[in-house]
C-alpha cells in the first residue's frame, strides 16, 4: 500500500517537470520563410539579388545559398551569404554569381537554425554571354596582294549563344556519323581463304 500512495506524488512531479520544460523551451522566433525573388526559371548574371520575408517576431539568422541543380535535386552550396533579419520585415541580400560556373542552380534560404527553409529552383546562371555584349569569333587571316593581311571580324548578339551551341553540336554529330559510316564501309576486309 505504500507504493500506491507514492504513485500520485511521482505522477504529479513528472507532470510539473514536463510543464516546466515546456515553459522553459523558447519558441521559434520565425513562423514562416518566403522567397519573393528571383522568380523560378530566371536567367541571371553578375550579382543575384535575393528577396523575401521571414514572418515572426524578433531577429532571425538567415543563410542564403546558391547550390548546383542536377535532375531536379539541389547539391551542396557553392556560394552563400549570412545575415540577420527582422521578423515580419522584407529582406534583400546579394550573392555574386561571377564566382560560380554557368548552369542551373537552386537558391536555398535557411532561417532559425534550420527550423525553416525555402528553395527556389531552375535559376540559370549565364555569366559567359551577358545580354547586349559583343564578342569576336575566331577569324582566319588571308594574305592579300602586296603581302597585307585582312582580318574579318564578326559581332554576334548574345541571344545567338544557344543557336551557336546547337550548330556546333550538330556539326560534331554529323562528323561522328561520317566517321562511323566510313569505318563500317572500309573497316571490313574480306577474309583470305
ChimeraX attribute file (.defattr): number of C-alpha atoms within 10 A of each C-alpha:
attribute: neighborCount
match mode: 1-to-1
recipient: residues
	/A:1	5
	/A:2	6
	/A:3	7
	/A:4	8
	/A:5	9
	/A:6	10
	/A:7	11
	/A:8	11
	/A:9	11
	/A:10	11
	/A:11	11
	/A:12	11
	/A:13	12
	/A:14	12
	/A:15	12
	/A:16	12
	/A:17	12
	/A:18	12
	/A:19	12
	/A:20	11
	/A:21	11
	/A:22	11
	/A:23	10
	/A:24	9
	/A:25	9
	/A:26	8
	/A:27	9
	/A:28	14
	/A:29	19
	/A:30	21
	/A:31	16
	/A:32	17
	/A:33	22
	/A:34	17
	/A:35	21
	/A:36	15
	/A:37	15
	/A:38	18
	/A:39	13
	/A:40	15
	/A:41	13
	/A:42	13
	/A:43	16
	/A:44	17
	/A:45	17
	/A:46	16
	/A:47	13
	/A:48	19
	/A:49	13
	/A:50	20
	/A:51	16
	/A:52	18
	/A:53	18
	/A:54	25
	/A:55	18
	/A:56	17
	/A:57	14
	/A:58	12
	/A:59	16
	/A:60	20
	/A:61	16
	/A:62	21
	/A:63	19
	/A:64	24
	/A:65	20
	/A:66	28
	/A:67	23
	/A:68	25
	/A:69	20
	/A:70	13
	/A:71	6
	/A:72	12
	/A:73	11
	/A:74	20
	/A:75	13
	/A:76	11
	/A:77	16
	/A:78	14
	/A:79	16
	/A:80	16
	/A:81	14
	/A:82	14
	/A:83	13
	/A:84	13
	/A:85	18
	/A:86	18
	/A:87	20
	/A:88	17
	/A:89	13
	/A:90	15
	/A:91	18
	/A:92	14
	/A:93	15
	/A:94	14
	/A:95	18
	/A:96	15
	/A:97	19
	/A:98	15
	/A:99	12
	/A:100	17
	/A:101	14
	/A:102	17
	/A:103	15
	/A:104	22
	/A:105	27
	/A:106	24
	/A:107	27
	/A:108	20
	/A:109	24
	/A:110	18
	/A:111	24
	/A:112	20
	/A:113	12
	/A:114	11
	/A:115	13
	/A:116	17
	/A:117	18
	/A:118	16
	/A:119	17
	/A:120	20
	/A:121	23
	/A:122	20
	/A:123	22
	/A:124	19
	/A:125	21
	/A:126	19
	/A:127	18
	/A:128	13
	/A:129	16
	/A:130	14
	/A:131	12
	/A:132	9
	/A:133	12
	/A:134	13
	/A:135	12
	/A:136	10
	/A:137	11
	/A:138	9
	/A:139	10
	/A:140	11
	/A:141	11
	/A:142	12
	/A:143	11
	/A:144	9
	/A:145	7
	/A:146	6
	/A:147	8
	/A:148	10
	/A:149	12
	/A:150	11
	/A:151	10
	/A:152	12
	/A:153	12
	/A:154	11
	/A:155	10
	/A:156	15
	/A:157	14
	/A:158	15
	/A:159	13
	/A:160	11
	/A:161	13
	/A:162	10
	/A:163	10
	/A:164	12
	/A:165	11
	/A:166	12
	/A:167	12
	/A:168	12
	/A:169	12
	/A:170	12
	/A:171	12
	/A:172	12
	/A:173	12
	/A:174	12
	/A:175	12
	/A:176	12
	/A:177	12
	/A:178	12
	/A:179	12
	/A:180	12
	/A:181	12
	/A:182	11
	/A:183	11
	/A:184	10
	/A:185	10
	/A:186	8
	/A:187	10
	/A:188	8
	/A:189	7
	/A:190	6
	/A:191	5
	/A:192	4
	/A:193	3
